[in-house]
Amino acid sequence: MKKDNVALRPPMGWNSWDCYGPAVNEEQLLGNAEYMAKHLKQYGWEYVVCDIQWSEPQAGKVPSGREVPFYMPFARLEMDEYGRQMPAPERFPSAAGGKGFAPIAEKIHKMGLKFGIHIMRGVPRLAVHRHLPVKGTDTTCDKIASSASICWWNTDMYGINAQMEGAQAYYDSIFELYASWGVDFIKVDDICNTSAYPDHPYSAEKEIEMIRRAIDNCGREMVLSLSPGPAVIEKAWHLRQNANMWRLTDDFWDRWDLLLAMFERCEVWERQVSPGNWPDCDMLPLGSLRLYLRDWQDPAGLEFDTTWTNFTPDEQYTMMSLWSIFRSPLIMGGELRDNDDFTLSLLTNEEILRMQRCGTNAHQVYRNERECVWKSTDQENGSVYVALFNLSDIAGQVTASFEELEIAGAYQVRDLWAREDKGIAEEKLSAQIAPHGAVVYCLKK
């Protein structure tokens, strides 16, 4: 399919949400792009994605100017005459004069990187209430909106009724705009699982199809990422027809219980991984996070000091190992410029990243309450990757027999995180692993 041409391998990049929430600005966006170009681009990292509410001038703020961790209800959005959101110049100065994100995209492209944005599905409520025209039609935004289709956690948008004249035209118009800016990656929210409707979690199916058509007709290739999850496995066929990435979970944060739950999600979705189709474990909450909380005090008087990942180093190895052998997209969530040496080492291990790029037939070998084993095969050189995970709260031995791995003979074994050869193995792999930790081996004949 045409859509698969833009994501033959799982995308790798950075997204602003985990560190800046809805309040990222131009300096922060370009600063992280510059870091990526200097330190990460050579390892395959390439997408720089501006997350939610870039059209809201005061996103993440209250009248005092202090940053807060929630959306402002029914906020004013920057829009053009056709009800299409535009970057707020107060936060993105280069967007002034109707330039949109084009100047930022141009700078990012000159760094050899690609640019992406987040949008909410639907049409802005402000455009509906103002009866703004849909570009290229005789209809208006209020005529295409479905006021019964809303997002329970954000008040910016109404869903679009696909049966109404002008519905497809509105989506065509916004993607025409994004193409003119030079957008390479589009993350669409409140669409993979519309959680306001628990009896119909895939209620935005027709909007997904309209977005797919709009991308295909806009004249520019774009990766389509759907958010948030949990994705509906019964709709895997539809996701594969229309999207490049789809979230397996609601927002993933730096908590062990969420990481532990991801093992089951990956098992459910392992057969859906293929070029152009990437079940998405969500962003990597590594390094410097939640910077919108740094100087804020809540009404109860509690000060937040949670601006570094809560994951232990071993849990970070586990997350990177699972994401990589499963072949999830790798989207870093932390402020890149704050990276310490350990965080940078996680993002620049060429052998782990090769497993993510070149692995095939990744699958869970076995899992119980204490441990888990995954296997994949390098599609270029035939090497076998085996990841051993200790899921328990105490250190323990994790073992995988060659019979379980469906291999035989003698293999040279290399520890990819330790970056050292471990000798020859003939019957099994075994490692003493720290609590919540992981070891990844590459086996070669």
Rosetta blueprint (number, residue, H / E / L):
1 M L
2 K H
3 K H
4 D H
5 N H
6 V H
7 A L
8 L L
9 R L
10 P L
11 P L
12 M E
13 G E
14 W E
15 N E
16 S L
17 W H
18 D H
19 C H
20 Y H
21 G H
22 P H
23 A H
24 V L
25 N L
26 E H
27 E H
28 Q H
29 L H
30 L H
31 G H
32 N H
33 A H
34 E H
35 Y H
36 M H
37 A H
38 K H
39 H H
40 L H
41 K H
42 Q H
43 Y H
44 G L
45 W L
46 E L
47 Y E
48 V E
49 V E
50 C E
51 D L
52 I L
53 Q L
54 W L
55 S L
56 E L
57 P L
58 Q L
59 A L
60 G L
61 K E
62 V L
63 P L
64 S L
65 G L
66 R L
67 E E
68 V L
69 P L
70 F L
71 Y L
72 M L
73 P L
74 F L
75 A L
76 R L
77 L L
78 E L
79 M E
80 D L
81 E L
82 Y L
83 G L
84 R L
85 Q E
86 M L
87 P L
88 A L
89 P L
90 E L
91 R L
92 F L
93 P H
94 S H
95 A H
96 A H
97 G H
98 G H
99 K L
100 G L
101 F L
102 A H
103 P H
104 I H
105 A H
106 E H
107 K H
108 I H
109 H H
110 K H
111 M L
112 G L
113 L L
114 K E
115 F E
116 G E
117 I E
118 H E
119 I E
120 M E
121 R L
122 G L
123 V E
124 P E
125 R H
126 L H
127 A H
128 V H
129 H H
130 R L
131 H L
132 L L
133 P E
134 V L
135 K L
136 G L
137 T L
138 D L
139 T L
140 T E
141 C H
142 D H
143 K H
144 I H
145 A E
146 S E
147 S L
148 A L
149 S L
150 I L
151 C E
152 W L
153 W L
154 N E
155 T L
156 D L
157 M E
158 Y E
159 G E
160 I E
161 N L
162 A L
163 Q L
164 M L
165 E L
166 G L
167 A H
168 Q H
169 A H
170 Y H
171 Y H
172 D H
173 S H
174 I H
175 F H
176 E H
177 L H
178 Y H
179 A H
180 S H
181 W H
182 G L
183 V L
184 D L
185 F E
186 I E
187 K E
188 V E
189 D E
190 D L
191 I L
192 C L
193 N L
194 T L
195 S L
196 A L
197 Y L
198 P L
199 D L
200 H L
201 P L
202 Y L
203 S L
204 A L
205 E H
206 K H
207 E H
208 I H
209 E H
210 M H
211 I H
212 R H
213 R H
214 A H
215 I H
216 D H
217 N H
218 C L
219 G L
220 R L
221 E L
222 M L
223 V E
224 L E
225 S E
226 L E
227 S L
228 P L
229 G L
230 P L
231 A L
232 V L
233 I H
234 E H
235 K H
236 A H
237 W H
238 H H
239 L H
240 R H
241 Q H
242 N H
243 A L
244 N L
245 M E
246 W E
247 R E
248 L L
249 T L
250 D L
251 D L
252 F L
253 W L
254 D L
255 R L
256 W H
257 D H
258 L H
259 L H
260 L H
261 A H
262 M H
263 F H
264 E H
265 R H
266 C H
267 E H
268 V H
269 W H
270 E H
271 R H
272 Q H
273 V L
274 S E
275 P L
276 G L
277 N E
278 W E
279 P E
280 D E
281 C L
282 D L
283 M L
284 L E
285 P L
286 L L
287 G L
288 S E
289 L L
290 R L
291 L H
292 Y H
293 L H
294 R L
295 D L
296 W L
297 Q E
298 D L
299 P L
300 A L
301 G L
302 L L
303 E E
304 F L
305 D L
306 T L
307 T L
308 W E
309 T L
310 N L
311 F L
312 T L
313 P H
314 D H
315 E H
316 Q H
317 Y H
318 T H
319 M H
320 M H
321 S H
322 L H
323 W H
324 S H
325 I H
326 F H
327 R L
328 S L
329 P L
330 L E
331 I E
332 M E
333 G L
334 G L
335 E L
336 L H
337 R H
338 D H
339 N L
340 D L
341 D H
342 F H
343 T H
344 L H
345 S H
346 L H
347 L H
348 T L
349 N L
350 E H
351 E H
352 I H
353 L H
354 R H
355 M H
356 Q H
357 R H
358 C H
359 G E
360 T E
361 N E
362 A E
363 H E
364 Q E
365 V E
366 Y E
367 R E
368 N L
369 E L
370 R L
371 E E
372 C E
373 V E
374 W E
375 K E
376 S E
377 T E
378 D E
379 Q L
380 E L
381 N L
382 G L
383 S L
384 V E
385 Y E
386 V E
387 A E
388 L E
389 F E
390 N E
391 L L
392 S L
393 D L
394 I L
395 A L
396 G E
397 Q E
398 V E
399 T E
400 A E
401 S E
402 F H
403 E H
404 E H
405 L H
406 E L
407 I L
408 A L
409 G L
410 A L
411 Y E
412 Q E
413 V E
414 R E
415 D E
416 L L
417 W L
418 A L
419 R L
420 E E
421 D E
422 K E
423 G E
424 I E
425 A E
426 E L
427 E L
428 K E
429 L E
430 S E
431 A E
432 Q E
433 I E
434 A L
435 P L
436 H L
437 G L
438 A E
439 V E
440 V E
441 Y E
442 C E
443 L E
444 K E
445 K L
